[in-house]
């Protein structure tokens, strides 16, 4: 997973300095739905790295990054992120439903 995020970060710029302004922008980008999966992966990865104290926001970020991985067909990475979202917020029904879909896709793909 780190290799994929590293490649995507090179494309989408994960190496931006962490400041409160960039954290806010990453949060809006990650938790919004206006960008494609590559941009969402980069923004969510940056936001997860700096949002250690905000459990619900991190859960949403893991969920959105999991969705982005699923959109790219990266089922294993999607599963890991959706599981992390549920660890942080066990009542997240969207993450639970999406995880079921990802597990089905993994079983069809033989993984």
C-alpha positions as CSV (number, residue, x, y, z in Angstrom):
1,X,0.0,0.0,0.0
2,X,2.8,2.4,0.8
3,X,4.2,2.0,-2.7
4,X,0.9,2.9,-4.3
5,X,0.5,5.9,-2.1
6,X,4.1,6.9,-2.8
7,X,3.5,6.8,-6.5
8,X,0.2,8.7,-6.2
9,X,1.8,11.2,-3.9
10,X,4.5,11.8,-6.5
11,X,1.7,12.5,-9.1
12,X,-0.6,14.5,-6.8
13,X,1.9,16.1,-4.4
14,X,1.7,14.6,-0.9
15,X,4.9,16.3,0.0
16,X,3.3,19.7,0.6
17,X,4.2,21.2,3.9
18,X,1.7,20.5,6.7
19,X,0.1,23.7,7.9
20,X,-3.4,24.4,9.2
21,X,-4.4,25.9,5.8
22,X,-3.2,22.9,3.8
23,X,-4.8,20.6,6.4
24,X,-8.1,22.3,5.9
25,X,-7.8,22.1,2.1
26,X,-6.8,18.4,2.3
27,X,-9.8,17.8,4.7
28,X,-12.2,19.5,2.2
29,X,-10.7,17.6,-0.7
30,X,-10.7,14.3,1.0
31,X,-14.1,14.5,2.6
32,X,-15.6,16.0,-0.6
33,X,-16.4,14.2,-3.8
34,X,-15.5,16.6,-6.5
35,X,-12.1,15.1,-7.4
36,X,-11.1,11.8,-9.0
37,X,-9.7,8.9,-7.0
38,X,-6.0,9.8,-7.5
39,X,-6.4,13.3,-6.0
40,X,-8.6,11.9,-3.3
41,X,-6.0,9.3,-2.3
42,X,-3.3,12.0,-2.0
43,X,-5.5,14.4,0.0
44,X,-6.8,11.7,2.3
45,X,-3.4,10.3,2.9
46,X,-2.1,13.7,3.9
47,X,-5.1,14.4,6.1
48,X,-4.9,11.0,7.9
49,X,-1.2,11.7,8.6
50,X,-2.0,15.0,10.4
51,X,-5.5,14.5,11.8
52,X,-4.4,12.2,14.7
53,X,-6.8,13.6,17.3
54,X,-10.0,13.8,15.2
55,X,-11.4,10.3,15.3
56,X,-14.5,10.9,13.2
57,X,-12.8,12.9,10.6
58,X,-10.1,10.2,10.3
59,X,-12.8,7.6,10.0
60,X,-14.3,9.6,7.1
61,X,-10.9,10.0,5.6
62,X,-10.2,6.3,5.7
63,X,-13.6,5.6,4.2
64,X,-13.1,8.1,1.4
65,X,-9.6,6.8,0.7
66,X,-11.0,3.2,0.7
67,X,-13.6,4.3,-1.8
68,X,-10.9,5.8,-4.0
69,X,-8.9,2.6,-3.8
70,X,-12.0,0.6,-4.8
71,X,-12.7,3.0,-7.7
72,X,-9.2,2.2,-8.9
73,X,-9.7,-1.6,-8.5
74,X,-7.3,-1.8,-5.6
75,X,-9.5,-4.1,-3.6
76,X,-7.0,-5.2,-0.9
77,X,-6.1,-1.6,-0.1
78,X,-9.7,-0.5,-0.1
79,X,-10.5,-3.3,2.3
80,X,-7.7,-2.2,4.7
81,X,-8.9,1.4,4.7
82,X,-12.6,0.5,5.2
83,X,-11.7,-1.7,8.1
84,X,-9.7,1.1,9.6
85,X,-12.7,3.4,9.1
86,X,-14.9,0.9,11.0
87,X,-12.3,0.6,13.8
88,X,-12.6,4.3,14.4
89,X,-16.3,4.5,13.9
90,X,-18.0,1.1,14.2
91,X,-21.4,2.6,13.5
92,X,-20.4,3.9,10.1
93,X,-22.9,2.1,7.9
94,X,-21.5,3.5,4.7
95,X,-18.1,1.9,5.4
96,X,-19.8,-1.3,6.5
97,X,-21.8,-1.5,3.2
98,X,-18.8,-0.6,1.1
99,X,-16.6,-3.1,2.9
100,X,-19.2,-5.9,2.0
101,X,-19.0,-4.8,-1.6
102,X,-15.2,-4.8,-1.6
103,X,-15.1,-8.3,0.1
104,X,-17.4,-9.6,-2.7
105,X,-15.1,-8.1,-5.3
106,X,-12.1,-9.6,-3.7
107,X,-13.7,-13.1,-3.7
108,X,-14.6,-12.8,-7.3
109,X,-11.1,-11.7,-8.2
110,X,-9.7,-14.6,-6.2
111,X,-8.0,-12.5,-3.6
